[in-house]
């Protein structure tokens, strides 16, 4: 199959969407229920509200979206274009991937620049922070 074939593109896009949704559910539900993921448990961290209280389900799901759900952007943009023009779908995925990459880089830079709080962009957007457990 050629990379511009709609079936080929859908075979790539659908798993991307499912993977991002599963990641969002994992991070969102783990943070909402326990305040931490398995990795944070192993490292002794947890996510709390800026005030120090446990995060809400809403905060956890938005944090999961800003942290990992943005990976949906290239696939969601490209999905309708697959049926119009395959080249357009490829370009949309490329642009979406660049946008997500820029956000990911900004996320890291914000945390590194703010030496005092070390809060990443997704923490600032959801009014959360990561603390030692």
N, C-alpha and C positions, 0 to 999 in steps of 0.2 A: 504494500500500500504506500502511496505517496504521502508526504507530510501535508500536502494541501487537500487531501481527500477528507470530506466531512466526517466519514466514519472513523478515520484515523484520529482526527482532532477530538471527536467526542470520546473516543476510547482513552484519550489523555485527560480531557477536561473533567469527566465524571468522577474518576478516582481522586483528582485534585480536590474537587468539591467535597466528596465524602470524607477524605482525610482531614481537611480543614474543619469540617463540622464535628468529627470525632474528637479532634484535638481541642476544639472550643468547649465541647461538653466535658471532656476530661478535666481541663484546667478550671473551667467554671464551676463544675460540681465539687471537685476536690477542694477548691479554695472556699466555696460557700459552706460546705459541710465541716471541713477540718481546718481551714485556713492555710493549708499546705498541700503540696503534691508529694509524691513518693520521693522525688529528688530533694525537695525542701526538708522532708522528714529526715533523710539521710544526712543532710548538712546542718540540721538544727535551726532552720529558718521557718518563719510563717508570715503570712500576709495579713495585715490589719488595716483598719481605717486610719486616716491621718491622726485621729484623736487617740488611737490605741485600742479601740473597741474592735470586736470581730467584724469582718466585712459582710455586707448583705449579699443576698443572691443576685440582686441587680448589679451591684458593684463587681461581683465575681464574674458575671457573664460579660459585662462591658470590658472588664480587664482582659478576659480571655479573647474577646473580639479584637481589641487593640493590640494584644500581644501576638496572637496567632491567627485570628480570623481574617486579618487583612490578606492572608494568603488566598482567600476566596476572590479577591478583586480581579486578578487577571482572568480567571476562569469564568466568572460571572459576566465580565465585559465581553469576553470572546464567544460565549455560548450562543447568543442569538445571531451573531455574525457568521457562524459556521454554515448556516443555511442560506446566507446571502452571498458571501464571497469568502472562500477559504483564505485567500491572501489577507483580507481584512481581519479575519479572526486571528491569524498569526501575528499581525501587526498590533492588534488590540491586546493580545497576551503579552507581547513584548513591552508595550507601553505600560500596561498594568504591572508587570513584573518590575519595571524600573521605578514606578511610583512606590510600590511596596518596599523595594530595596532602599530607596531614599528615606522612607519612614523608619525602617529598621536601623539604618545608620544614624538618623537623628535621635532615635530612641537611646542608642548607646552613647552618643556624644553628650546628650543632656545629662545622663547619669554620671559620666566622667567629669563633666565641667562642674557640676554641683557637688563639690567634695564634702560639704557639710551634711547634706541629707542623702546623697547618692540615690535619688529617686529618678527612675527612668520615665520617659514620656508617658507610657501606659499607666504608670502609677500616678502621675500628675493629672492625667485626664480622668482618672477614677477616684482621686482623693484617697489613695492607699499608699502603703509603704511596706517594705519587707524588714522584719526585725528578727533578732535572735530569739529562739523559742525558749 
